[in-house]
Amino acid sequence: MTTIRSATLVHEGGNRFAATTGSGRTFAWGDEKSAGEMSPMETVTVALAGCSAMDVISIALKKRQGIDRYRINVRGEQREEYPQVLTRVDVTHEVEGPEVDEAAIKRCIELSATKYCPVNAMLSAGATEVHHRYVVRKTGVDAFESEGEVLVTGPYRRPDIVT
Protein backbone atom coordinates (compact mmCIF):
# COMPACT_ATOMS: atom_id res chain seq x y z
CA MET A 1 0.00 0.00 0.00
CA THR A 2 1.25 3.48 -0.88
CA THR A 3 0.74 6.54 1.31
CA ILE A 4 0.06 9.74 -0.57
CA ARG A 5 1.39 13.01 0.84
CA SER A 6 0.18 16.22 -0.78
CA ALA A 7 0.28 19.97 -0.34
CA THR A 8 -0.99 23.09 -2.06
CA LEU A 9 0.86 26.38 -2.06
CA VAL A 10 -0.92 29.64 -2.85
CA HIS A 11 1.09 32.73 -3.77
CA GLU A 12 0.16 35.60 -1.47
CA GLY A 13 2.45 38.25 -2.95
CA GLY A 14 6.16 38.90 -2.90
CA ASN A 15 7.95 35.76 -1.79
CA ARG A 16 5.16 34.56 0.54
CA PHE A 17 3.25 31.33 0.02
CA ALA A 18 0.49 29.83 2.13
CA ALA A 19 0.91 26.09 2.38
CA THR A 20 -1.86 23.64 3.16
CA THR A 21 -1.07 19.94 3.49
CA GLY A 22 -3.37 17.14 2.43
CA SER A 23 -4.16 16.54 6.11
CA GLY A 24 -5.26 20.16 6.55
CA ARG A 25 -2.22 21.60 8.34
CA THR A 26 -1.18 25.12 7.32
CA PHE A 27 1.92 27.27 7.51
CA ALA A 28 3.62 30.07 5.58
CA TRP A 29 6.78 29.95 3.51
CA GLY A 30 8.63 33.15 2.76
CA ASP A 31 11.37 35.59 3.65
CA GLU A 32 9.74 37.44 6.57
CA LYS A 33 11.00 35.91 9.80
CA SER A 34 9.02 38.44 11.86
CA ALA A 35 5.80 37.16 10.24
CA GLY A 36 6.62 33.57 11.19
CA GLU A 37 7.39 32.52 7.62
CA MET A 38 9.77 29.62 7.16
CA SER A 39 12.33 29.02 4.44
CA PRO A 40 12.16 25.73 2.51
CA MET A 41 15.64 24.70 3.67
CA GLU A 42 14.85 25.45 7.32
CA THR A 43 11.77 23.30 6.87
CA VAL A 44 13.96 20.41 5.70
CA THR A 45 16.11 20.62 8.84
CA VAL A 46 12.99 20.85 11.03
CA ALA A 47 11.52 17.83 9.21
CA LEU A 48 14.68 15.82 9.89
CA ALA A 49 14.67 16.83 13.55
CA GLY A 50 10.97 16.03 13.96
CA CYS A 51 11.19 12.69 12.18
CA SER A 52 14.22 11.54 14.14
CA ALA A 53 12.94 12.87 17.47
CA MET A 54 9.60 11.08 17.11
CA ASP A 55 11.44 7.80 16.39
CA VAL A 56 13.97 8.15 19.20
CA ILE A 57 11.52 9.12 21.94
CA SER A 58 9.11 6.36 20.91
CA ILE A 59 11.82 3.69 20.97
CA ALA A 60 13.35 5.06 24.19
CA LEU A 61 10.02 4.92 26.01
CA LYS A 62 9.51 1.32 24.82
CA LYS A 63 12.96 0.58 26.26
CA ARG A 64 11.70 2.03 29.56
CA GLN A 65 14.19 4.89 29.61
CA GLY A 66 13.37 7.31 32.42
CA ILE A 67 13.55 10.56 30.46
CA ASP A 68 12.83 13.91 32.10
CA ARG A 69 14.06 16.10 29.27
CA TYR A 70 14.65 15.45 25.57
CA ARG A 71 15.87 18.00 23.07
CA ILE A 72 17.18 17.67 19.55
CA ASN A 73 19.43 20.19 17.84
CA VAL A 74 19.99 20.25 14.10
CA ARG A 75 22.61 22.31 12.29
CA GLY A 76 22.84 22.19 8.50
CA GLU A 77 25.58 23.48 6.21
CA GLN A 78 24.24 24.74 2.90
CA ARG A 79 26.58 25.31 0.00
CA GLU A 80 26.74 28.71 -1.74
CA GLU A 81 26.61 27.34 -5.31
CA TYR A 82 23.32 26.47 -6.96
CA PRO A 83 21.59 24.24 -6.26
CA GLN A 84 22.19 25.28 -2.64
CA VAL A 85 21.84 21.83 -1.13
CA LEU A 86 22.62 20.85 2.43
CA THR A 87 26.03 19.18 2.34
CA ARG A 88 26.26 18.30 6.02
CA VAL A 89 23.76 18.11 8.85
CA ASP A 90 24.60 17.49 12.50
CA VAL A 91 21.72 16.02 14.50
CA THR A 92 22.36 16.00 18.25
CA HIS A 93 19.96 14.30 20.66
CA GLU A 94 20.16 15.56 24.26
CA VAL A 95 18.58 13.12 26.71
CA GLU A 96 18.38 13.64 30.44
CA GLY A 97 16.81 11.65 33.24
CA PRO A 98 17.30 9.38 36.24
CA GLU A 99 17.00 6.13 34.28
CA VAL A 100 18.77 6.76 30.98
CA ASP A 101 21.22 4.26 29.64
CA GLU A 102 23.82 5.51 27.16
CA ALA A 103 23.88 2.28 25.12
CA ALA A 104 20.08 2.24 24.86
CA ILE A 105 19.93 5.86 23.68
CA LYS A 106 22.66 5.22 21.10
CA ARG A 107 20.66 2.24 19.80
CA CYS A 108 17.49 4.36 19.55
CA ILE A 109 19.37 6.93 17.45
CA GLU A 110 20.90 4.20 15.28
CA LEU A 111 17.50 2.64 14.59
CA SER A 112 16.03 5.99 13.61
CA ALA A 113 18.97 6.81 11.33
CA THR A 114 19.19 3.44 9.60
CA LYS A 115 15.67 2.08 9.61
CA TYR A 116 12.78 4.33 10.57
CA CYS A 117 13.28 8.00 9.59
CA PRO A 118 12.33 8.56 5.92
CA VAL A 119 13.60 12.15 5.98
CA ASN A 120 17.07 10.94 6.94
CA ALA A 121 16.89 8.22 4.28
CA MET A 122 16.11 10.77 1.55
CA LEU A 123 18.80 13.22 2.63
CA SER A 124 21.44 10.49 3.05
CA ALA A 125 20.67 9.01 -0.36
CA GLY A 126 21.54 12.40 -1.90
CA ALA A 127 24.37 14.87 -1.40
CA THR A 128 23.95 15.25 2.36
CA GLU A 129 26.18 13.72 5.01
CA VAL A 130 24.22 13.37 8.26
CA HIS A 131 26.07 13.06 11.57
CA HIS A 132 23.95 11.50 14.32
CA ARG A 133 25.21 12.55 17.77
CA TYR A 134 24.07 12.30 21.38
CA VAL A 135 24.49 13.87 24.80
CA VAL A 136 23.24 11.71 27.67
CA ARG A 137 22.87 13.13 31.16
CA LYS A 138 21.90 10.65 33.86
CA THR A 139 20.64 12.37 36.96
CA GLY A 140 20.38 10.99 40.48
CA VAL A 141 22.68 8.75 42.49
CA ASP A 142 24.87 7.45 39.66
CA ALA A 143 24.89 10.72 37.71
CA PHE A 144 27.07 11.05 34.62
CA GLU A 145 27.26 12.88 31.32
CA SER A 146 28.48 11.38 28.08
CA GLU A 147 28.46 12.46 24.45
CA GLY A 148 29.60 11.21 21.09
CA GLU A 149 28.76 10.30 17.54
CA VAL A 150 26.61 7.26 16.85
CA LEU A 151 27.06 7.04 13.08
CA VAL A 152 27.19 8.99 9.82
CA THR A 153 24.72 8.37 7.00
CA GLY A 154 25.16 9.60 3.42
CA PRO A 155 26.18 11.08 1.18
CA TYR A 156 24.91 9.01 -1.72
CA ARG A 157 24.34 5.97 0.50
CA ARG A 158 21.09 4.34 1.40
CA PRO A 159 20.73 4.39 5.20
CA ASP A 160 19.17 0.91 5.19
CA ILE A 161 22.54 -0.58 4.25
CA VAL A 162 24.76 1.50 6.54
CA THR A 163 26.43 -0.60 9.20
Helices and strands as residue ranges (DSSP letters): E 7-11, E 17-21, E 26-29, G 33-35, H 40-62, E 69-78, E 86-97, H 102-111, I 112-116, H 118-125, E 129-138, E 144-153, G 159-161
